[in-house]
Amino acid sequence: MNANELAKRIVSALEDKKAEDIKIIDISHISVIADYFIIAGGSNRNQVQALADHVDESCGKAGHPVKQIEGYDSANWILMDYSDVIVHIFSREDRLFYDLERIWRDGVFIEKEQL
């Protein structure tokens, strides 16, 4: 599965669980850490964890297990590392505070259909 297909799968899994304000940022031309950042939000701790669980399950079934998950227990900011795609799932408050979209503004913001 290439990075585009993986990113599509992740976005679909997030949409399935009603993630808020999903953003896809192509960072391949500005960083070697990944090709894409996917940023999404949840309305509460339970939804943030449910989003992460569903992404993990969907990608696992497709043969692409997560390499590392950080922040699951606190569920303020869950980071999921799939090598070529890094997923950030935030609570509303933490998303505003960390503002990754501003930090990575040199990346290219793309729509799901462009993957």
C-alpha positions, 0 to 999 in steps of 0.5 A: 500500500503506497502513502496515497492509498494509506492516507485515503484509508485513514481519512475514510476511517476518520470520516466513519467515526465523524472526525471533525475538520480533517486536514491532509498536509503533503509534507513530502517536499519539506520533510523526510519524516513522512509524506503526509500529516493527517490532522483531525479532531474529536469532541471528547476523550472517548471520541478521540480514542474511538477515532484512533481505534478505528484507524488502527483497526482499518489499517491493520485489516489492510496489512498496514499496522501502526508503528507507534502510538503516543498519547492514547491514555490521555486522549488529548493528542494521539499521534499514530505513526504509519511511517509515510503517514503521521496521524494527529487526533486532537481534542478541540482545545489541544488542537487550537493550542498546538495549531499544527496547521500553522506550524506546517503551513509550508506543506501543501494542504490537499483534499481527499480527492487529490490523493 
